[in-house]
């Protein structure tokens, strides 16, 4: 959500466009300190099907081969892979969460570095808080993005694995600003534009479409309906013939 800057007022603080806070969003902290409780999922939801296990095995094999052959990759191949990632996610959305769970969001080019995020956050703070140092980090596991670290400073958001979107926590040097009962020290103009955080999707017993069946259930249903002569030798040709047989039985008058 973008906001048009207000006309400059003599002696007033710089507008959002001047401080780098344009084209950003502010989300209010949740009403409850506790995260909304999701509906309980049935045990069947956590039971993997044969197709799930097959897909997991394929993914694991692909990762193993990638790690095995990684040292053998040519430089051009690696650069092409990195370019493909950049082309896929040209922009990175960063949400910065404060102690009271207020969130500040902005989208950056994925080629920007973490210093751009620091500059944006600092420009969004109240004037009395701007001089106070802070650190952006992720947790868990804890991973700090310090501008003073030369390894971090020179890497892009994509290289830091923050694309296409990430949530960063902020910790101020002044511990009083990190308390959950202290409002986020953002500019009043930004706080006035704060909106409610989107409600997460609900999960429950109706997560799957009524009447839909899993691949394993479909196979079991076919096995029950299949005649004995078909079960004895099921191959590609037999299976195709059986599919035609089932279709014909479902036609009107059959």
C-alpha positions as CSV (number, residue, x, y, z in Angstrom):
1,X,0.0,0.0,0.0
2,X,1.5,3.3,-1.0
3,X,0.9,6.7,0.5
4,X,1.2,10.0,-1.2
5,X,3.4,12.4,0.7
6,X,1.8,15.3,2.4
7,X,2.9,18.9,1.5
8,X,6.0,20.0,3.3
9,X,5.5,22.3,6.3
10,X,8.2,24.8,7.3
11,X,10.1,23.5,10.3
12,X,8.4,20.1,10.2
13,X,10.2,16.8,10.0
14,X,11.0,15.5,6.5
15,X,8.2,13.7,4.7
16,X,8.2,10.0,4.2
17,X,9.5,10.3,0.6
18,X,12.5,12.3,1.9
19,X,13.3,9.8,4.6
20,X,13.0,6.7,2.5
21,X,9.8,5.4,4.1
22,X,7.6,5.7,1.0
23,X,5.9,2.6,-0.5
24,X,5.9,0.9,2.9
25,X,3.3,-0.7,5.2
26,X,2.8,-0.8,8.9
27,X,0.9,-3.6,10.5
28,X,-0.6,-3.3,14.0
29,X,0.3,-5.8,16.7
30,X,-2.2,-8.6,17.2
31,X,-5.0,-7.9,19.7
32,X,-4.0,-10.9,21.7
33,X,-0.5,-11.6,22.8
34,X,-1.1,-15.2,22.0
35,X,-1.1,-16.4,18.4
36,X,-4.5,-17.5,17.1
37,X,-5.1,-21.1,17.9
38,X,-5.5,-23.2,14.8
39,X,-8.1,-26.0,14.6
40,X,-6.8,-29.5,15.4
41,X,-5.9,-31.5,12.3
42,X,-7.0,-35.1,12.0
43,X,-4.4,-37.9,12.3
44,X,-5.0,-38.7,8.6
45,X,-3.6,-35.3,7.7
46,X,-0.1,-36.3,9.0
47,X,-0.1,-39.8,7.4
48,X,2.0,-39.6,4.3
49,X,0.7,-41.4,1.2
50,X,2.9,-43.6,-1.1
51,X,3.1,-40.6,-3.5
52,X,4.3,-38.3,-0.6
53,X,7.0,-40.8,0.3
54,X,8.1,-41.2,-3.3
55,X,8.3,-37.4,-3.7
56,X,10.3,-37.0,-0.5
57,X,12.7,-39.7,-1.6
58,X,13.1,-38.0,-5.0
59,X,13.8,-34.6,-3.3
60,X,16.4,-36.2,-1.0
61,X,18.1,-37.9,-3.9
62,X,18.2,-34.7,-5.9
63,X,19.8,-32.8,-3.0
64,X,22.3,-35.5,-2.4
65,X,23.4,-35.5,-6.1
66,X,23.5,-31.7,-6.0
67,X,25.9,-31.7,-3.0
68,X,28.0,-34.5,-4.6
69,X,28.4,-32.8,-7.9
70,X,28.6,-29.2,-6.6
71,X,32.4,-29.0,-6.6
72,X,32.4,-30.2,-10.2
73,X,30.2,-27.4,-11.4
74,X,31.8,-24.9,-13.7
75,X,31.9,-21.3,-12.7
76,X,29.6,-20.4,-15.7
77,X,27.1,-23.0,-14.5
78,X,27.0,-21.6,-11.0
79,X,26.7,-18.0,-12.3
80,X,23.8,-19.1,-14.5
81,X,22.1,-20.7,-11.5
82,X,22.5,-17.5,-9.5
83,X,21.1,-15.5,-12.4
84,X,18.1,-17.8,-12.6
85,X,17.4,-17.1,-9.0
86,X,17.6,-13.4,-9.4
87,X,15.4,-13.5,-12.5
88,X,12.8,-15.5,-10.6
89,X,12.8,-13.2,-7.5
90,X,13.8,-9.7,-8.7
91,X,12.3,-8.2,-5.5
92,X,12.5,-9.1,-1.8
93,X,9.8,-8.2,0.7
94,X,11.2,-7.5,4.2
95,X,9.1,-7.3,7.3
96,X,10.7,-5.9,10.4
97,X,9.1,-6.9,13.7
98,X,9.4,-4.7,16.8
99,X,9.1,-5.8,20.4
100,X,5.4,-5.1,20.6
101,X,4.9,-7.1,17.4
102,X,4.2,-4.1,15.2
103,X,5.6,-4.9,11.8
104,X,7.1,-2.6,9.2
105,X,7.2,-3.9,5.6
106,X,8.9,-2.7,2.4
107,X,9.9,-4.3,-0.9
108,X,13.5,-4.0,-2.1
109,X,15.3,-5.0,-5.2
110,X,16.9,-8.4,-4.5
111,X,20.2,-6.9,-5.6
112,X,20.2,-4.4,-2.7
113,X,22.3,-5.2,0.4
114,X,21.3,-5.3,4.1
115,X,22.5,-1.8,4.6
116,X,19.5,-0.5,2.5
117,X,17.2,-2.2,5.0
118,X,19.0,-0.6,7.9
119,X,18.7,2.8,6.3
120,X,15.0,2.3,5.7
121,X,14.3,1.2,9.3
122,X,16.3,4.1,10.8
123,X,14.5,6.6,8.6
124,X,11.2,5.2,9.9
125,X,12.1,5.7,13.6
126,X,11.2,8.7,15.7
127,X,13.8,11.5,15.8
128,X,14.6,10.7,19.5
129,X,15.3,7.1,18.6
130,X,17.2,7.5,15.4
131,X,20.7,7.9,17.1
132,X,20.2,4.6,19.0
133,X,22.0,1.6,17.5
134,X,20.0,-1.6,16.7
135,X,20.6,-5.0,15.1
136,X,18.4,-6.9,12.6
137,X,18.4,-10.6,13.1
138,X,16.4,-13.8,12.5
139,X,15.4,-16.4,15.1
140,X,15.3,-19.4,15.4
141,X,18.0,-20.3,14.7
142,X,19.6,-16.9,15.6
143,X,21.2,-15.2,12.7
144,X,22.4,-11.6,13.0
145,X,22.8,-9.3,10.0
146,X,25.4,-6.8,11.2
147,X,26.5,-4.1,8.8
148,X,29.9,-4.1,10.5
149,X,30.4,-7.7,9.3
150,X,32.3,-7.4,6.0
151,X,30.9,-10.8,4.8
152,X,27.3,-9.7,5.5
153,X,27.8,-6.1,4.3
154,X,28.9,-7.1,0.8
155,X,26.1,-9.7,0.1
156,X,22.8,-9.0,-1.6
157,X,19.4,-9.8,-0.1
158,X,19.2,-12.8,-2.5
159,X,22.7,-14.0,-1.5
160,X,21.6,-13.7,2.2
161,X,18.7,-16.1,1.4
162,X,16.2,-13.4,2.3
163,X,14.4,-13.6,-1.1
164,X,11.5,-13.6,-1.9
165,X,10.3,-12.6,1.5
166,X,11.6,-12.7,5.1
167,X,10.8,-11.4,8.6
168,X,13.6,-9.7,10.6
169,X,13.5,-8.9,14.3
170,X,15.0,-5.7,15.6
171,X,16.9,-5.4,18.9
172,X,17.8,-1.9,20.2
173,X,20.9,-1.1,22.2
174,X,18.5,0.5,24.7
175,X,16.8,-2.5,26.2
176,X,13.8,-0.4,27.2
177,X,12.8,-0.2,23.6
178,X,12.7,-4.0,23.3
179,X,10.0,-4.6,25.8
180,X,6.7,-6.1,24.5
181,X,4.6,-3.4,26.4
182,X,6.5,-0.5,24.7
183,X,5.0,0.7,21.4
184,X,7.2,0.5,18.4
185,X,9.2,3.8,18.1
186,X,8.1,4.6,14.6
187,X,7.2,8.0,13.2
188,X,3.7,9.2,14.1
189,X,2.9,9.6,10.4
190,X,3.6,5.9,9.9
191,X,1.8,4.8,13.0
192,X,-1.3,6.7,11.8
193,X,-1.3,4.6,8.6
194,X,-1.0,1.2,10.5
195,X,-3.5,-1.5,9.3
196,X,-4.5,-4.8,10.8
197,X,-2.3,-7.8,10.0
198,X,-4.0,-10.1,7.5
199,X,-5.7,-13.1,9.1
200,X,-3.9,-16.4,8.5
201,X,-5.9,-19.1,6.7
202,X,-7.7,-21.6,9.0
203,X,-7.0,-25.3,9.0
204,X,-9.5,-27.9,10.0
205,X,-11.2,-31.1,9.1
206,X,-12.5,-29.4,5.9
207,X,-9.0,-28.6,4.7
208,X,-9.5,-31.1,1.9
209,X,-12.4,-30.7,-0.5
210,X,-15.4,-32.9,0.5
211,X,-15.6,-35.9,-1.8
212,X,-12.0,-35.7,-2.8
213,X,-9.9,-38.8,-2.4
214,X,-6.1,-39.2,-2.0
215,X,-4.2,-41.1,-4.6
216,X,-3.9,-44.1,-2.2
217,X,-7.7,-44.1,-1.6
218,X,-8.4,-43.9,-5.3
219,X,-6.1,-46.9,-5.8
220,X,-7.9,-48.8,-3.1
221,X,-11.2,-48.0,-4.6
222,X,-10.1,-49.3,-8.0
223,X,-8.7,-52.4,-6.4
224,X,-12.1,-53.1,-4.8
225,X,-14.0,-52.6,-8.1
226,X,-11.5,-54.5,-10.3
227,X,-12.5,-58.0,-11.4
228,X,-10.3,-60.9,-10.5
229,X,-9.0,-61.4,-14.0
230,X,-7.6,-57.9,-14.0
231,X,-5.9,-58.2,-10.6
232,X,-3.9,-61.2,-11.7
233,X,-1.7,-59.3,-14.2
234,X,-1.9,-55.6,-14.1
235,X,0.3,-53.9,-16.5
236,X,0.3,-50.7,-18.7
237,X,-2.0,-52.3,-21.3
238,X,-4.2,-54.0,-18.8
239,X,-4.5,-50.8,-16.8
240,X,-5.5,-48.8,-19.8
241,X,-8.1,-51.5,-20.7
242,X,-9.4,-51.4,-17.2
243,X,-9.8,-47.6,-17.3
244,X,-11.8,-48.0,-20.5
245,X,-13.9,-50.7,-18.8
246,X,-14.7,-48.5,-15.8
247,X,-15.6,-45.6,-18.1
248,X,-18.0,-47.8,-20.1
249,X,-19.7,-49.1,-16.9
250,X,-20.4,-45.5,-15.9
251,X,-22.1,-44.6,-19.1
252,X,-25.9,-44.4,-19.0
253,X,-27.6,-47.7,-19.5
254,X,-24.6,-49.7,-18.4
